[in-house]
Amino acid sequence: MSILIYAESAEGKFKKVAFELASYAKKVAESLGTTVTAVTVNTANVSDLSKYGVDKVLKVNNDKLSGFTAKAYADVIKQAAQKEGAKLVLLSSTTDSLYLAPLVAVSLEAGYASNVVGLPVSTSPFQVKRNAFSNKAFNITEITTDVKVLGLAKNSYGVFESASSLTEEDFNPTIGDNDFGVKVQSVDKTSGKVTIADAEVVVSGGRGLKGPENWGMLEELASVLGAATACSKPVSDLGWRPHSEHVGQTGKPVATNLYIAVGISGAIQHIAGINSSKVKVVINSDADAPFFKVADYGVVGDAFDIVPKLTQKLKEFKANNS
């Protein structure tokens, strides 16, 4: 059962999820006695994939694919899978891959399991463990089709080095005009900051911060932690922060190693979108805020007093351990 992964990149460089997916695929390949092939699109240097167990890379370089278009990218992955005779196709759970995976599955007549959180429970029959019910439960899903597509939940496996001898091959799939029925008009990009998609730590604020003018203390805390900043839906709706920072079930779901919620009460939609984060810390003046029920650590108090003190302590800790 050969394995194909879609190694995502942005501006010619691999995203962290590409290395997590490669690490996962390598472990599965070892259990199946097979190899790992990656397909990349407009990636400048693919050699880093050799650190994580990828044996072969199909390099697609095409100006038509300079902007993400789900149907076109799905067609590339389908053709790569067919070329390699791949029976297992792996994607991550980024926004792009969540669009891609169902299209790839349909085109390959494959069964698709999303939100996979661990190595296959069994390979015969093929069964995987998945997050379910907005990350409040798990289920075991069996896929019986010849070709199988998996979507690996972010930060559910980790990144592990496993050096391999990498073969690079230029790949020129057929890309038709029908693949571009939907066109991207513009893309707003964040520069100079850690993005929510790649962040290991997220510092998020809610209406308890009382206004956009108070976000500086969160940005300072995020800077010390090397974190991304985010917000709840009401905050983005009020225009305090851009919609690109809205996290939750109706915004960007996150699965970080550490999620710090400041002044967020914890609506069910917000909690559902961040529930996969490994450690959740809540700072809120309302001791009855729903978020405390799901938090690993909670601080009841005034954020305007606590956050600056926390930031200062972290700065002192880093200075003493640098």
C-alpha positions as CSV (number, residue, x, y, z in Angstrom):
1,M,0.0,0.0,0.0
2,S,2.1,2.9,-1.2
3,I,1.6,6.3,0.5
4,L,1.3,9.8,-1.0
5,I,1.2,13.0,1.0
6,Y,0.4,16.5,-0.1
7,A,3.2,18.6,1.4
8,E,1.8,22.1,1.8
9,S,3.9,25.2,1.3
10,A,3.5,28.9,1.3
11,E,5.6,31.4,-0.6
12,G,7.9,28.5,-1.7
13,K,8.6,27.2,1.8
14,F,7.1,24.2,3.6
15,K,4.6,24.7,6.3
16,K,5.2,22.9,9.6
17,V,2.2,20.7,8.9
18,A,4.1,19.2,5.9
19,F,6.7,17.8,8.3
20,E,4.2,16.5,10.7
21,L,2.4,14.7,7.8
22,A,5.7,13.3,6.6
23,S,6.5,12.0,10.1
24,Y,3.1,10.3,10.3
25,A,3.4,8.8,6.8
26,K,6.8,7.4,7.5
27,K,5.6,5.6,10.6
28,V,2.6,4.2,8.7
29,A,4.9,3.2,5.8
30,E,7.2,1.3,8.2
31,S,4.2,-0.8,9.5
32,L,3.0,-1.5,5.9
33,G,6.5,-2.1,4.5
34,T,6.2,0.6,1.8
35,T,7.5,4.0,0.9
36,V,6.4,7.6,1.1
37,T,6.0,9.9,-1.8
38,A,5.2,13.6,-1.5
39,V,3.7,16.0,-4.1
40,T,4.5,19.7,-3.8
41,V,3.4,22.7,-5.7
42,N,5.7,25.6,-6.5
43,T,8.1,24.8,-3.6
44,A,11.6,26.2,-4.0
45,N,13.6,23.6,-2.0
46,V,12.2,20.2,-1.2
47,S,15.3,18.7,0.4
48,D,14.0,19.2,4.0
49,L,11.5,16.4,3.5
50,S,14.3,13.9,3.5
51,K,14.7,14.6,7.2
52,Y,11.3,13.3,7.9
53,G,11.3,10.0,6.0
54,V,10.0,11.0,2.5
55,D,11.6,8.8,-0.2
56,K,10.4,10.6,-3.3
57,V,9.1,14.1,-4.2
58,L,7.0,14.9,-7.2
59,K,7.7,18.6,-7.8
60,V,5.0,20.6,-9.6
61,N,6.1,24.0,-10.8
62,N,3.3,25.8,-12.7
63,D,2.5,29.5,-12.8
64,K,-1.2,28.7,-13.1
65,L,-1.0,27.3,-9.6
66,S,0.6,30.4,-8.0
67,G,-2.7,31.0,-6.2
68,F,-4.6,28.3,-4.4
69,T,-7.5,26.9,-6.3
70,A,-9.0,23.8,-4.7
71,K,-10.2,22.0,-7.8
72,A,-6.9,22.5,-9.6
73,Y,-4.8,21.4,-6.6
74,A,-7.1,18.4,-6.0
75,D,-6.6,17.4,-9.6
76,V,-2.8,17.6,-9.2
77,I,-3.0,15.3,-6.1
78,K,-5.3,12.9,-7.9
79,Q,-3.0,12.6,-10.9
80,A,0.0,12.2,-8.5
81,A,-1.8,9.4,-6.7
82,Q,-2.7,7.6,-9.9
83,K,0.9,8.0,-11.2
84,E,2.3,6.4,-8.1
85,G,-0.4,3.8,-7.6
86,A,-0.9,5.2,-4.1
87,K,-3.5,3.4,-2.1
88,L,-3.2,5.8,0.9
89,V,-3.4,9.6,0.4
90,L,-2.6,11.8,3.4
91,L,-3.5,15.5,3.8
92,S,-3.4,17.8,6.8
93,S,-6.3,19.7,8.4
94,T,-5.3,23.2,7.3
95,T,-8.0,25.4,5.7
96,D,-6.7,24.5,2.2
97,S,-6.5,20.8,2.9
98,L,-10.0,20.7,4.4
99,Y,-11.2,22.0,1.0
100,L,-9.0,19.6,-0.9
101,A,-9.5,16.2,0.8
102,P,-13.2,15.6,-0.2
103,L,-12.4,16.6,-3.8
104,V,-9.5,14.2,-3.9
105,A,-11.5,11.4,-2.3
106,V,-14.4,11.8,-4.8
107,S,-12.0,11.9,-7.8
108,L,-10.3,8.7,-6.6
109,E,-13.5,7.0,-5.5
110,A,-11.9,6.7,-2.1
111,G,-13.2,6.6,1.4
112,Y,-12.2,9.7,3.5
113,A,-11.7,10.0,7.2
114,S,-11.1,13.5,8.6
115,N,-9.7,14.6,12.0
116,V,-7.5,11.5,12.3
117,V,-5.6,11.7,15.7
118,G,-3.4,8.7,15.7
119,L,-1.7,6.0,13.8
120,P,-4.1,3.4,12.2
121,V,-5.7,1.2,14.9
122,S,-5.6,-1.6,12.4
123,T,-4.4,-2.0,8.8
124,S,-6.5,-5.1,8.0
125,P,-9.3,-4.0,8.2
126,F,-8.1,-0.4,7.9
127,Q,-9.3,1.5,10.9
128,V,-8.4,5.0,12.3
129,K,-9.2,7.0,15.4
130,R,-10.9,10.3,14.8
131,N,-12.1,13.3,16.8
132,A,-15.9,13.6,16.8
133,F,-18.7,15.8,18.1
134,S,-16.7,19.0,17.9
135,N,-13.6,17.3,19.6
136,K,-15.6,16.1,22.6
137,A,-15.3,12.4,21.7
138,F,-13.5,9.9,19.6
139,N,-14.7,7.2,17.2
140,I,-13.1,4.4,15.3
141,T,-13.7,4.6,11.5
142,E,-13.2,1.7,9.1
143,I,-12.4,2.5,5.5
144,T,-13.2,-0.4,3.0
145,T,-12.4,1.3,-0.3
146,D,-9.3,0.3,-2.3
147,V,-7.9,3.8,-2.1
148,K,-8.1,5.7,1.2
149,V,-7.8,9.4,2.0
150,L,-6.9,10.6,5.5
151,G,-6.9,14.1,7.0
152,L,-4.5,14.3,9.9
153,A,-5.7,16.6,12.7
154,K,-3.2,19.4,13.4
155,N,-0.6,18.8,16.2
156,S,-2.1,15.3,16.8
157,Y,1.0,13.4,16.0
158,G,4.1,15.6,16.2
159,V,7.2,16.1,14.1
160,F,9.9,13.4,14.2
161,E,13.1,13.2,12.2
162,S,13.8,10.1,10.3
163,A,16.5,10.6,7.6
164,S,15.9,9.1,4.2
165,S,17.5,9.2,0.7
166,L,15.3,11.5,-1.3
167,T,14.6,11.3,-5.0
168,E,13.3,14.4,-6.7
169,E,11.2,14.2,-9.9
170,D,9.6,17.0,-11.9
171,F,5.9,16.3,-12.4
172,N,3.8,18.0,-15.0
173,P,0.1,17.0,-14.5
174,T,-2.6,18.0,-17.0
175,I,-4.3,21.1,-15.8
176,G,-7.5,22.1,-17.6
177,D,-9.3,25.4,-17.8
178,N,-12.2,23.8,-16.0
179,D,-10.0,23.6,-12.9
180,F,-10.2,27.3,-12.5
181,G,-14.0,27.9,-12.3
182,V,-13.4,29.7,-9.0
183,K,-10.7,32.4,-9.0
184,V,-8.9,34.1,-6.1
185,Q,-9.3,37.9,-6.5
186,S,-7.0,38.9,-3.6
187,V,-5.3,37.5,-0.5
188,D,-4.6,39.4,2.7
189,K,-1.4,38.2,4.3
190,T,-0.1,38.8,7.8
191,S,3.6,39.6,7.8
192,G,6.1,39.9,10.6
193,K,4.1,37.8,13.0
194,V,3.5,34.2,13.9
195,T,0.4,33.0,12.0
196,I,-2.4,31.2,13.7
197,A,-2.0,28.3,11.2
198,D,1.6,27.7,12.2
199,A,1.5,28.7,15.9
200,E,2.4,26.3,18.7
201,V,1.0,28.9,21.2
202,V,-2.0,31.2,20.7
203,V,-3.0,34.2,22.9
204,S,-6.6,35.0,22.4
205,G,-8.7,37.9,23.6
206,G,-12.4,38.5,24.1
207,R,-14.8,41.3,24.9
208,G,-13.4,41.4,28.5
209,L,-10.5,43.5,27.1
210,K,-13.1,46.3,26.6
211,G,-11.7,47.7,23.3
212,P,-9.1,47.4,20.5
213,E,-6.9,49.9,22.2
214,N,-6.1,47.4,24.9
215,W,-4.8,44.7,22.6
216,G,-1.2,45.9,23.0
217,M,-0.8,43.9,26.3
218,L,-1.8,40.7,24.5
219,E,0.5,41.3,21.6
220,E,3.4,41.9,24.1
221,L,2.6,38.6,25.9
222,A,2.4,36.8,22.5
223,S,5.7,38.3,21.5
224,V,7.4,36.9,24.6
225,L,5.9,33.5,24.1
226,G,6.5,33.4,20.3
227,A,2.8,33.1,19.9
228,A,0.1,34.2,17.5
229,T,-2.7,36.5,18.6
230,A,-6.4,35.6,18.1
231,C,-9.8,36.7,19.2
232,S,-13.4,35.5,19.8
233,K,-16.2,36.0,17.3
234,P,-17.8,39.0,19.0
235,V,-14.5,40.8,18.9
236,S,-14.0,40.4,15.2
237,D,-17.7,41.2,14.6
238,L,-17.2,44.5,16.5
239,G,-14.3,45.3,14.3
240,W,-11.8,45.4,17.2
241,R,-9.6,42.8,15.4
242,P,-9.5,41.4,11.8
243,H,-11.7,38.4,11.0
244,S,-8.5,36.5,10.1
245,E,-7.8,36.3,13.9
246,H,-11.2,34.9,14.8
247,V,-10.8,31.4,16.2
248,G,-13.5,28.9,17.1
249,Q,-16.0,26.6,15.4
250,T,-17.2,29.4,13.1
251,G,-13.7,30.8,12.6
252,K,-10.3,29.1,12.5
253,P,-10.1,25.9,14.5
254,V,-6.8,25.6,16.4
255,A,-5.0,22.7,17.9
256,T,-2.1,24.3,19.6
257,N,0.2,23.1,22.4
258,L,-0.9,26.1,24.5
259,Y,-4.0,28.3,24.2
260,I,-4.4,31.3,26.5
261,A,-7.9,32.8,26.6
262,V,-8.1,36.3,28.1
263,G,-11.5,37.9,28.8
264,I,-13.3,35.2,26.8
265,S,-16.4,33.7,28.5
266,G,-16.4,30.5,26.5
267,A,-19.3,30.2,24.2
268,I,-19.8,26.6,23.0
269,Q,-18.8,27.5,19.4
270,H,-15.5,29.0,20.6
271,I,-14.7,26.1,22.9
272,A,-15.5,23.5,20.1
273,G,-13.0,25.3,17.8
274,I,-10.1,25.3,20.3
275,N,-10.8,22.1,22.2
276,S,-8.1,20.1,20.5
277,S,-5.4,22.4,22.0
278,K,-3.3,20.4,24.5
279,V,-3.2,22.9,27.4
280,K,-5.9,25.6,27.8
281,V,-5.3,28.5,30.2
282,V,-8.2,31.0,31.0
283,I,-7.9,34.4,32.6
284,N,-11.2,35.9,33.4
285,S,-12.8,38.1,36.2
286,D,-16.0,36.0,36.1
287,A,-15.4,32.9,38.2
288,D,-18.6,31.4,36.6
289,A,-17.4,31.8,33.0
290,P,-18.1,28.5,31.1
291,F,-14.5,28.4,29.9
292,F,-13.3,27.4,33.4
293,K,-15.1,24.1,33.0
294,V,-12.8,23.0,30.2
295,A,-9.6,24.8,31.2
296,D,-6.5,23.0,32.4
297,Y,-5.5,26.1,34.4
298,G,-7.7,29.1,35.3
299,V,-6.9,32.5,36.9
300,V,-9.8,34.5,38.3
301,G,-9.0,38.1,38.2
302,D,-8.6,41.3,36.3
303,A,-6.8,40.7,33.0
304,F,-5.4,44.3,33.1
305,D,-3.6,43.4,36.3
306,I,-2.7,39.8,35.5
307,V,-1.5,39.9,31.9
308,P,1.2,42.6,32.4
309,K,2.5,40.8,35.5
310,L,2.6,37.4,33.6
311,T,4.4,39.1,30.7
312,Q,7.0,40.6,33.1
313,K,7.6,37.3,34.9
314,L,8.1,35.5,31.5
315,K,10.6,38.1,30.4
316,E,12.5,37.6,33.7
317,F,12.4,33.9,33.3
318,K,13.7,34.1,29.7
319,A,16.5,36.5,30.7
320,N,17.6,34.2,33.5
321,N,17.7,31.1,31.3
322,S,19.1,32.6,28.1
